[in-house]
Amino acid sequence: MHTSVGFLAFASFLSSVSWDAVLPEIPWQTSYQEARSHGQKVKKPLAVIVGAGKSGYQQLIQEGSLSSDIRKILANEFIPVYLDTEKAENIRLIADLGITLGKGIVLSDREGKTQAFFHEGTISEKDITRQLARFADPSLVVNTTTTLSSSRVSYYPSSGTEIRSSTPYSRVTSTRNC
């Protein structure tokens, strides 16, 4: 009987705990220039997330929120920057970073000079975790910008008898300044 009373008390306690409080806190920076300067000093890459509103960084993840693993990597391995599209002072920087859809992520190299990874729109938890882990590696040298975009080329001939073709998913790389 005492065990079941104790269990009920513990279960009641757990239901009152906010799980957001248990997740690792992310030290969001809102000044890109200060974050970039700090990142260069401590040799950490920037993780710039673009969204709308107070918790707009959650909009990036297709599953709806940043997992504990994502939070840990952002807090420990990156200088996390959140740019709110609802703030006028961020609009030009967001455009300069290449984000036009109102949400996305840019990871820099450790020197803060080159975009290591670029993604516009939402991204799966699996994909963002993989990219964060990859670009958190201090031995990685970044020469190009990686993206998860897929390219597709379709040909629609006027005669209708020729073959239509498209290219499958491929990693796209380019070089962009951060």
Buried (B, 14 or more C-beta within 10 A) or exposed (E): EEEEEEEEEEEEEEEEEEEEEEBBEBEBBEEBEEBBEBBBEEEBBBBBBBBBEEEBBBBBBEEEBBBEBBBBBBBEBBBBBBBBBEEEEBEEBBEEBBBEEBBBBBBBBBEBEBBBBBBBBBBEBEBBBEBBEEBBEEEEEBEEBBBBBEEEEEEEEEEEEEEEEEEEEEEBEEEBEB
